[in-house]
Amino acid sequence: MPKDEKTLVLTGATAITPFRRHDHCTLVLADGKIVRMGGPDETGNTLGVPRGSATDFTERIDLAGRYVLPGFIDVHVHGGRGHDFADHSPEAFEQIGRFHASRGTTSLIGTIYPQPPEQLYDAMRRLRKYCESSGPECVVEGMHLEGPFLNPTMPGAIRPEYMWPPSFDRLARLLEVGGPWVRVMTIAPEVPGAMEVLRAAAMMETERIARGGRPQTIHLSLGHSKARYEQIAEAIDNGLEGISHIFNAMVPMHHRKPGVLVGSLLRDELFVEVIADAVHVHPAMLRLLLKIKGHDKILLVSDAIRAAGQPNGLYDFSGRQVLVREGRAYLADSPETLAGSTLTLDGAVRTMVQHVGASLEQAAQMASLNAARILGWKYRRGILAAGKDADLVVLDGDLRVEMTIKAGRIIYRRSDGDTDA
């Protein structure tokens, strides 16, 4: 262990594993991992310091009265603190990561909206370069292509003229530019050519892994779509695994014309993202979603834009002006159209627990483990246990973030005067 690397010993916490509560729990973190976990009698005496280390490099933190959860994983986030993943400066990516880390997120997948081809490729290159040059404490760990193969009749806040007709050649180019850092892609499967693109995206990964490449799945998600119910089953057969921000940018449910929503709710294969801010989706609908899909198939996402963490006012999103009022983001020229959100995942957890009736264990799974599963990280993250990555969030009794730990190091700690966490 490097001399400046400390072993962290967290004592007295209520650990949410997330399958159970472990009261008066001690966790020992070293070399980026949870190396020991248990009650005070099991770890309190030896501290679990790895052999060859000096206790001078051990920091003990008493977390009595606090909760320790697996760090949040946000697979759909455009920005925050005034910055966007389409911005040109890598410093923007750093600031986005720091902001979301202050809200308990230890991994986020930077989401890029559709743009003209060269503009989109440049944005992907910048994000890829940033990911490749970052260390283990970096929160930004890949990219989510929200499009460009979407249905222009269901644009939401995305500019429909920037959506591309699907083709194999365009897909191949996107994956060449993004490489293994393309972790999520949102597609509308009903657009002509999209079903073939969906299948090709699934097969490209299979073929690459078969050739000895590094295993890296692409989670294929449906969004900005008006697919028919029958097309959902066909899309699943062709590699579809999830639904992007369910209820938003899709046709409402109709009892004689079942579509995306009915397919999303009925098909157990599908994970569903939801923006749980009680604005994009009413708490009653969140309760219905939890009842039908279950907490093991729901991903809490922020869909945060650059306005997250910023005051009310005008902001840019995809070249369009967004007006934020009372923390809610709307298109300035279409005041009833929501344009991303100012949500962060700690707020989503509070919504699910305080307004929907989920247990903290269920909310923790929806905010972390389920995302780890779709990203191929389920054996490393989303669970508190020895051998797992030491990516953790500490919440106070009001479920506000006190501390965020990434790879065993504290990357955010709330100060006494910090009221913005």
ROVEX-133303 format. One record per residue (C-alpha): residue number from 0; residue in three letters; x, y, z. Coordinates in nm, 3 decimals. Layout:
% residues N
- NUM, Ala, X, Y, Z
...
//
This chain:
% residues 421
- 0, Met, 0.000, 0.000, 0.000
- 1, Pro, 0.144, 0.343, -0.093
- 2, Lys, 0.257, 0.552, 0.202
- 3, Asp, -0.005, 0.818, 0.137
- 4, Glu, -0.280, 0.558, 0.109
- 5, Lys, -0.486, 0.539, 0.426
- 6, Thr, -0.686, 0.249, 0.554
- 7, Leu, -1.032, 0.375, 0.644
- 8, Val, -1.217, 0.215, 0.932
- 9, Leu, -1.584, 0.310, 0.952
- 10, Thr, -1.746, 0.215, 1.280
- 11, Gly, -2.093, 0.216, 1.433
- 12, Ala, -2.281, 0.255, 1.105
- 13, Thr, -2.610, 0.105, 0.995
- 14, Ala, -2.499, -0.066, 0.676
- 15, Ile, -2.759, -0.117, 0.402
- 16, Thr, -2.608, -0.406, 0.209
- 17, Pro, -2.873, -0.355, 0.030
- 18, Phe, -3.040, -0.688, 0.103
- 19, Arg, -3.045, -0.633, 0.480
- 20, Arg, -2.959, -0.386, 0.755
- 21, His, -2.644, -0.450, 0.951
- 22, Asp, -2.657, -0.243, 1.270
- 23, His, -2.341, -0.129, 1.453
- 24, Cys, -2.137, -0.234, 1.155
- 25, Thr, -1.766, -0.180, 1.103
- 26, Leu, -1.622, -0.160, 0.752
- 27, Val, -1.250, -0.161, 0.680
- 28, Leu, -1.145, -0.012, 0.345
- 29, Ala, -0.799, -0.058, 0.194
- 30, Asp, -0.647, -0.078, -0.155
- 31, Gly, -0.976, 0.039, -0.306
- 32, Lys, -1.171, -0.253, -0.161
- 33, Ile, -1.385, -0.343, 0.137
- 34, Val, -1.140, -0.576, 0.311
- 35, Arg, -1.345, -0.655, 0.622
- 36, Met, -1.700, -0.602, 0.734
- 37, Gly, -1.878, -0.708, 1.048
- 38, Gly, -1.966, -0.626, 1.405
- 39, Pro, -1.724, -0.453, 1.643
- 40, Asp, -1.615, -0.779, 1.802
- 41, Glu, -1.506, -0.912, 1.464
- 42, Thr, -1.302, -0.615, 1.341
- 43, Gly, -1.275, -0.364, 1.621
- 44, Asn, -0.958, -0.499, 1.780
- 45, Thr, -0.732, -0.559, 1.480
- 46, Leu, -0.886, -0.284, 1.261
- 47, Gly, -0.836, -0.518, 0.970
- 48, Val, -0.521, -0.331, 0.863
- 49, Pro, -0.347, -0.531, 0.588
- 50, Arg, -0.019, -0.695, 0.683
- 51, Gly, 0.278, -0.465, 0.629
- 52, Ser, 0.081, -0.146, 0.691
- 53, Ala, 0.133, 0.096, 0.976
- 54, Thr, -0.152, 0.212, 1.197
- 55, Asp, -0.029, 0.569, 1.136
- 56, Phe, -0.198, 0.536, 0.800
- 57, Thr, -0.532, 0.436, 0.946
- 58, Glu, -0.823, 0.677, 0.985
- 59, Arg, -1.113, 0.580, 1.208
- 60, Ile, -1.449, 0.749, 1.156
- 61, Asp, -1.738, 0.699, 1.394
- 62, Leu, -2.063, 0.681, 1.194
- 63, Ala, -2.306, 0.611, 1.475
- 64, Gly, -2.653, 0.723, 1.370
- 65, Arg, -2.562, 0.722, 1.001
- 66, Tyr, -2.639, 0.489, 0.715
- 67, Val, -2.374, 0.345, 0.483
- 68, Leu, -2.499, 0.241, 0.139
- 69, Pro, -2.331, 0.127, -0.181
- 70, Gly, -2.234, 0.436, -0.380
- 71, Phe, -2.502, 0.552, -0.622
- 72, Ile, -2.462, 0.470, -0.993
- 73, Asp, -2.633, 0.708, -1.237
- 74, Val, -2.655, 0.577, -1.595
- 75, His, -2.843, 0.877, -1.737
- 76, Val, -2.696, 1.219, -1.657
- 77, His, -2.619, 1.506, -1.896
- 78, Gly, -2.445, 1.743, -1.657
- 79, Gly, -2.461, 1.960, -1.350
- 80, Arg, -2.320, 2.267, -1.177
- 81, Gly, -2.340, 2.468, -1.500
- 82, His, -2.166, 2.210, -1.723
- 83, Asp, -2.274, 1.952, -1.984
- 84, Phe, -2.106, 1.647, -2.137
- 85, Ala, -2.136, 1.820, -2.475
- 86, Asp, -1.908, 2.099, -2.351
- 87, His, -1.559, 2.132, -2.498
- 88, Ser, -1.350, 2.150, -2.181
- 89, Pro, -1.247, 1.838, -1.987
- 90, Glu, -1.269, 2.062, -1.680
- 91, Ala, -1.646, 2.054, -1.736
- 92, Phe, -1.643, 1.675, -1.693
- 93, Glu, -1.442, 1.709, -1.373
- 94, Gln, -1.688, 1.960, -1.231
- 95, Ile, -1.987, 1.742, -1.322
- 96, Gly, -1.828, 1.446, -1.146
- 97, Arg, -1.747, 1.647, -0.832
- 98, Phe, -2.099, 1.786, -0.814
- 99, His, -2.270, 1.448, -0.841
- 100, Ala, -2.018, 1.297, -0.597
- 101, Ser, -2.137, 1.554, -0.343
- 102, Arg, -2.482, 1.398, -0.387
- 103, Gly, -2.363, 1.042, -0.326
- 104, Thr, -2.293, 0.927, -0.682
- 105, Thr, -1.973, 0.726, -0.713
- 106, Ser, -2.016, 0.623, -1.078
- 107, Leu, -2.195, 0.806, -1.356
- 108, Ile, -2.233, 0.741, -1.725
- 109, Gly, -2.208, 1.070, -1.913
- 110, Thr, -2.507, 1.105, -2.143
- 111, Ile, -2.468, 1.270, -2.483
- 112, Tyr, -2.775, 1.382, -2.679
- 113, Pro, -2.799, 1.369, -3.062
- 114, Gln, -2.600, 1.623, -3.261
- 115, Pro, -2.482, 1.659, -3.622
- 116, Pro, -2.235, 1.375, -3.698
- 117, Glu, -1.897, 1.548, -3.663
- 118, Gln, -2.016, 1.741, -3.361
- 119, Leu, -2.132, 1.421, -3.193
- 120, Tyr, -1.811, 1.235, -3.279
- 121, Asp, -1.604, 1.520, -3.131
- 122, Ala, -1.809, 1.512, -2.808
- 123, Met, -1.757, 1.137, -2.785
- 124, Arg, -1.382, 1.168, -2.846
- 125, Arg, -1.349, 1.427, -2.568
- 126, Leu, -1.538, 1.212, -2.320
- 127, Arg, -1.347, 0.897, -2.419
- 128, Lys, -1.013, 1.074, -2.376
- 129, Tyr, -1.119, 1.199, -2.033
- 130, Cys, -1.227, 0.850, -1.922
- 131, Glu, -0.906, 0.691, -2.050
- 132, Ser, -0.685, 0.943, -1.868
- 133, Ser, -0.870, 0.937, -1.536
- 134, Gly, -0.770, 0.748, -1.224
- 135, Pro, -0.965, 0.512, -0.997
- 136, Glu, -1.123, 0.799, -0.804
- 137, Cys, -1.292, 0.939, -1.115
- 138, Val, -1.670, 0.931, -1.098
- 139, Val, -1.725, 0.955, -1.476
- 140, Glu, -1.690, 0.601, -1.614
- 141, Gly, -1.831, 0.589, -1.963
- 142, Met, -2.088, 0.729, -2.201
- 143, His, -2.458, 0.682, -2.268
- 144, Leu, -2.559, 0.765, -2.623
- 145, Glu, -2.917, 0.887, -2.592
- 146, Gly, -2.970, 0.834, -2.962
- 147, Pro, -2.903, 0.937, -3.224
- 148, Phe, -3.141, 0.667, -3.355
- 149, Leu, -3.458, 0.804, -3.195
- 150, Asn, -3.810, 0.876, -3.319
- 151, Pro, -3.827, 1.244, -3.420
- 152, Thr, -4.201, 1.249, -3.347
- 153, Met, -4.119, 1.187, -2.977
- 154, Pro, -3.834, 1.434, -2.924
- 155, Gly, -3.899, 1.559, -2.572
- 156, Ala, -3.638, 1.832, -2.527
- 157, Ile, -3.402, 1.688, -2.791
- 158, Arg, -3.387, 1.861, -3.127
- 159, Pro, -3.559, 1.623, -3.373
- 160, Glu, -3.351, 1.747, -3.667
- 161, Tyr, -3.042, 1.606, -3.493
- 162, Met, -3.178, 1.250, -3.483
- 163, Trp, -3.019, 1.019, -3.741
- 164, Pro, -3.179, 0.754, -3.964
- 165, Pro, -3.054, 0.420, -3.831
- 166, Ser, -2.797, 0.224, -4.030
- 167, Phe, -2.531, -0.036, -3.961
- 168, Asp, -2.253, 0.189, -4.095
- 169, Arg, -2.353, 0.476, -3.864
- 170, Leu, -2.367, 0.240, -3.567
- 171, Ala, -2.025, 0.096, -3.650
- 172, Arg, -1.878, 0.445, -3.668
- 173, Leu, -2.027, 0.544, -3.331
- 174, Leu, -1.887, 0.236, -3.161
- 175, Glu, -1.549, 0.287, -3.329
- 176, Val, -1.528, 0.643, -3.196
- 177, Gly, -1.655, 0.559, -2.847
- 178, Gly, -1.483, 0.223, -2.812
- 179, Pro, -1.546, 0.027, -2.490
- 180, Trp, -1.660, 0.346, -2.316
- 181, Val, -2.001, 0.328, -2.486
- 182, Arg, -2.187, 0.155, -2.207
- 183, Val, -2.551, 0.246, -2.275
- 184, Met, -2.738, 0.330, -2.595
- 185, Thr, -3.098, 0.448, -2.624
- 186, Ile, -3.278, 0.349, -2.946
- 187, Ala, -3.635, 0.376, -3.081
- 188, Pro, -3.682, 0.029, -3.234
- 189, Glu, -3.985, 0.119, -3.448
- 190, Val, -3.793, 0.362, -3.670
- 191, Pro, -3.712, 0.197, -4.008
- 192, Gly, -3.377, 0.021, -3.982
- 193, Ala, -3.357, 0.046, -3.602
- 194, Met, -3.437, -0.319, -3.530
- 195, Glu, -3.140, -0.425, -3.744
- 196, Val, -2.920, -0.169, -3.566
- 197, Leu, -3.037, -0.302, -3.230
- 198, Arg, -2.945, -0.657, -3.325
- 199, Ala, -2.610, -0.547, -3.471
- 200, Ala, -2.521, -0.356, -3.151
- 201, Ala, -2.588, -0.669, -2.946
- 202, Met, -2.393, -0.891, -3.187
- 203, Met, -2.095, -0.657, -3.219
- 204, Glu, -2.020, -0.701, -2.851
- 205, Thr, -2.063, -1.077, -2.870
- 206, Glu, -1.825, -1.100, -3.166
- 207, Arg, -1.565, -0.873, -3.004
- 208, Ile, -1.563, -1.075, -2.683
- 209, Ala, -1.536, -1.397, -2.886
- 210, Arg, -1.223, -1.256, -3.053
- 211, Gly, -1.063, -1.210, -2.713
- 212, Gly, -1.150, -0.848, -2.650
- 213, Arg, -1.213, -0.711, -2.303
- 214, Pro, -1.568, -0.809, -2.198
- 215, Gln, -1.782, -0.496, -2.205
- 216, Thr, -2.153, -0.505, -2.251
- 217, Ile, -2.362, -0.230, -2.408
- 218, His, -2.694, -0.193, -2.233
- 219, Leu, -2.952, -0.138, -2.507
- 220, Ser, -3.246, 0.072, -2.396
- 221, Leu, -3.565, 0.196, -2.562
- 222, Gly, -3.651, 0.563, -2.547
- 223, His, -3.805, 0.859, -2.731
- 224, Ser, -4.025, 0.599, -2.894
- 225, Lys, -4.382, 0.523, -2.995
- 226, Ala, -4.323, 0.152, -3.052
- 227, Arg, -4.625, -0.075, -3.063
- 228, Tyr, -4.670, -0.341, -2.799
- 229, Glu, -4.582, -0.616, -3.050
- 230, Gln, -4.257, -0.439, -3.138
- 231, Ile, -4.140, -0.455, -2.777
- 232, Ala, -4.125, -0.836, -2.789
- 233, Glu, -3.941, -0.822, -3.123
- 234, Ala, -3.694, -0.570, -2.982
- 235, Ile, -3.627, -0.792, -2.680
- 236, Asp, -3.551, -1.079, -2.916
- 237, Asn, -3.302, -0.850, -3.087
- 238, Gly, -3.114, -0.743, -2.776
- 239, Leu, -3.327, -0.481, -2.600
- 240, Glu, -3.271, -0.487, -2.223
- 241, Gly, -3.417, -0.167, -2.080
- 242, Ile, -3.635, 0.140, -2.100
- 243, Ser, -3.501, 0.496, -2.075
- 244, His, -3.687, 0.734, -1.840
- 245, Ile, -4.014, 0.541, -1.837
- 246, Phe, -4.334, 0.748, -1.878
- 247, Asn, -4.138, 1.034, -2.038
- 248, Ala, -4.105, 1.087, -2.416
- 249, Met, -4.337, 0.797, -2.488
- 250, Val, -4.704, 0.755, -2.577
- 251, Pro, -4.935, 0.738, -2.270
- 252, Met, -5.106, 0.411, -2.189
- 253, His, -5.424, 0.329, -2.384
- 254, His, -5.647, 0.033, -2.299
- 255, Arg, -5.717, -0.059, -2.664
- 256, Lys, -5.377, 0.029, -2.806
- 257, Pro, -5.109, -0.110, -2.576
- 258, Gly, -4.771, 0.034, -2.658
- 259, Val, -4.435, 0.106, -2.500
- 260, Leu, -4.567, 0.147, -2.146
- 261, Val, -4.763, -0.178, -2.138
- 262, Gly, -4.470, -0.367, -2.287
- 263, Ser, -4.229, -0.205, -2.043
- 264, Leu, -4.441, -0.298, -1.743
- 265, Leu, -4.535, -0.652, -1.850
- 266, Arg, -4.204, -0.782, -1.981
- 267, Asp, -3.997, -0.906, -1.689
- 268, Glu, -3.677, -0.901, -1.897
- 269, Leu, -3.671, -0.523, -1.906
- 270, Phe, -3.507, -0.290, -1.658
- 271, Val, -3.668, 0.053, -1.645
- 272, Glu, -3.510, 0.389, -1.569
- 273, Val, -3.724, 0.638, -1.380
- 274, Ile, -3.669, 1.004, -1.290
- 275, Ala, -3.801, 0.993, -0.933
- 276, Asp, -3.830, 1.364, -0.862
- 277, Ala, -4.212, 1.361, -0.817
- 278, Val, -4.223, 1.604, -1.112
- 279, His, -4.154, 1.387, -1.416
- 280, Val, -4.359, 1.111, -1.255
- 281, His, -4.627, 1.156, -0.989
- 282, Pro, -4.561, 0.968, -0.661
- 283, Ala, -4.874, 0.756, -0.721
- 284, Met, -4.732, 0.642, -1.055
- 285, Leu, -4.399, 0.571, -0.889
- 286, Arg, -4.587, 0.357, -0.638
- 287, Leu, -4.760, 0.173, -0.922
- 288, Leu, -4.428, 0.120, -1.099
- 289, Leu, -4.270, -0.022, -0.783
- 290, Lys, -4.567, -0.253, -0.734
- 291, Ile, -4.563, -0.386, -1.091
- 292, Lys, -4.193, -0.400, -1.181
- 293, Gly, -4.046, -0.454, -0.835
- 294, His, -3.740, -0.287, -0.690
- 295, Asp, -3.505, -0.531, -0.864
- 296, Lys, -3.596, -0.401, -1.211
- 297, Ile, -3.601, -0.023, -1.152
- 298, Leu, -3.304, 0.208, -1.206
- 299, Leu, -3.316, 0.547, -1.039
- 300, Val, -3.164, 0.803, -1.276
- 301, Ser, -3.130, 1.179, -1.258
- 302, Asp, -3.139, 1.285, -1.626
- 303, Ala, -2.972, 1.593, -1.476
- 304, Ile, -2.879, 1.879, -1.709
- 305, Arg, -2.630, 2.162, -1.653
- 306, Ala, -2.891, 2.346, -1.441
- 307, Ala, -2.865, 2.082, -1.164
- 308, Gly, -2.717, 2.248, -0.856
- 309, Gln, -2.768, 2.593, -1.006
- 310, Pro, -3.017, 2.873, -0.929
- 311, Asn, -3.336, 2.934, -1.125
- 312, Gly, -3.279, 3.092, -1.465
- 313, Leu, -3.211, 3.023, -1.832
- 314, Tyr, -2.978, 2.742, -1.943
- 315, Asp, -2.879, 2.570, -2.267
- 316, Phe, -2.966, 2.210, -2.354
- 317, Ser, -2.904, 2.073, -2.704
- 318, Gly, -2.895, 2.425, -2.843
- 319, Arg, -3.233, 2.510, -2.690
- 320, Gln, -3.308, 2.743, -2.403
- 321, Val, -3.432, 2.581, -2.084
- 322, Leu, -3.605, 2.780, -1.811
- 323, Val, -3.559, 2.653, -1.457
- 324, Arg, -3.821, 2.768, -1.208
- 325, Glu, -3.861, 2.623, -0.859
- 326, Gly, -3.599, 2.365, -0.950
- 327, Arg, -3.800, 2.237, -1.248
- 328, Ala, -3.659, 2.257, -1.602
- 329, Tyr, -3.886, 2.339, -1.897
- 330, Leu, -3.823, 2.438, -2.257
- 331, Ala, -3.841, 2.816, -2.268
- 332, Asp, -4.044, 2.810, -2.593
- 333, Ser, -4.270, 2.524, -2.476
- 334, Pro, -4.334, 2.582, -2.104
- 335, Glu, -4.519, 2.253, -2.055
- 336, Thr, -4.234, 2.041, -2.192
- 337, Leu, -3.991, 1.914, -1.929
- 338, Ala, -3.626, 1.938, -2.035
- 339, Gly, -3.417, 1.700, -1.832
- 340, Ser, -3.409, 1.763, -1.460
- 341, Thr, -3.220, 1.917, -1.172
- 342, Leu, -3.247, 1.593, -0.974
- 343, Thr, -2.958, 1.406, -0.814
- 344, Leu, -2.972, 1.048, -0.693
- 345, Asp, -2.984, 1.132, -0.324
- 346, Gly, -3.305, 1.321, -0.399
- 347, Ala, -3.439, 1.022, -0.591
- 348, Val, -3.369, 0.796, -0.292
- 349, Arg, -3.551, 1.037, -0.060
- 350, Thr, -3.850, 1.050, -0.297
- 351, Met, -3.879, 0.672, -0.310
- 352, Val, -3.851, 0.632, 0.069
- 353, Gln, -4.042, 0.937, 0.192
- 354, His, -4.314, 0.972, -0.073
- 355, Val, -4.348, 0.632, -0.238
- 356, Gly, -4.308, 0.397, 0.057
- 357, Ala, -4.001, 0.202, -0.054
- 358, Ser, -3.771, 0.073, 0.215
- 359, Leu, -3.421, 0.214, 0.228
- 360, Glu, -3.296, -0.129, 0.126
- 361, Gln, -3.514, -0.121, -0.185
- 362, Ala, -3.413, 0.235, -0.269
- 363, Ala, -3.044, 0.147, -0.231
- 364, Gln, -3.083, -0.138, -0.477
- 365, Met, -3.262, 0.088, -0.725
- 366, Ala, -2.990, 0.354, -0.691
- 367, Ser, -2.689, 0.123, -0.721
- 368, Leu, -2.704, -0.255, -0.759
- 369, Asn, -2.946, -0.260, -1.052
- 370, Ala, -2.726, -0.020, -1.248
- 371, Ala, -2.422, -0.233, -1.160
- 372, Arg, -2.605, -0.531, -1.307
- 373, Ile, -2.679, -0.372, -1.643
- 374, Leu, -2.323, -0.238, -1.668
- 375, Gly, -2.166, -0.577, -1.598
- 376, Trp, -2.036, -0.468, -1.257
- 377, Lys, -2.260, -0.682, -1.038
- 378, Tyr, -1.971, -0.876, -0.885
- 379, Arg, -1.781, -0.555, -0.795
- 380, Arg, -2.031, -0.287, -0.700
- 381, Gly, -2.374, -0.224, -0.558
- 382, Ile, -2.323, -0.457, -0.259
- 383, Leu, -2.147, -0.406, 0.073
- 384, Ala, -1.927, -0.710, 0.139
- 385, Ala, -1.561, -0.801, 0.163
- 386, Gly, -1.395, -0.801, -0.177
- 387, Lys, -1.628, -0.545, -0.332
- 388, Asp, -1.512, -0.204, -0.455
- 389, Ala, -1.501, 0.050, -0.173
- 390, Asp, -1.752, 0.285, -0.337
- 391, Leu, -1.983, 0.403, -0.058
- 392, Val, -2.213, 0.684, 0.044
- 393, Val, -2.284, 0.789, 0.403
- 394, Leu, -2.629, 0.936, 0.472
- 395, Asp, -2.755, 1.106, 0.786
- 396, Gly, -3.089, 1.031, 0.950
- 397, Asp, -3.267, 1.259, 0.700
- 398, Leu, -3.105, 1.071, 0.409
- 399, Arg, -2.878, 1.366, 0.327
- 400, Val, -2.526, 1.295, 0.203
- 401, Glu, -2.253, 1.335, 0.465
- 402, Met, -1.971, 1.160, 0.287
- 403, Thr, -1.890, 0.995, -0.047
- 404, Ile, -1.611, 0.739, -0.077
- 405, Lys, -1.470, 0.624, -0.411
- 406, Ala, -1.209, 0.346, -0.438
- 407, Gly, -1.158, 0.369, -0.063
- 408, Arg, -1.086, 0.744, -0.057
- 409, Ile, -1.312, 1.020, 0.068
- 410, Ile, -1.396, 1.236, -0.234
- 411, Tyr, -1.663, 1.442, -0.058
- 412, Arg, -1.720, 1.527, 0.306
- 413, Arg, -1.993, 1.766, 0.416
- 414, Ser, -1.865, 2.046, 0.632
- 415, Asp, -2.056, 2.183, 0.929
- 416, Gly, -2.163, 2.493, 0.737
- 417, Asp, -2.256, 2.311, 0.417
- 418, Thr, -2.633, 2.333, 0.375
- 419, Asp, -2.635, 2.256, 0.001
- 420, Ala, -2.580, 1.881, 0.028
//
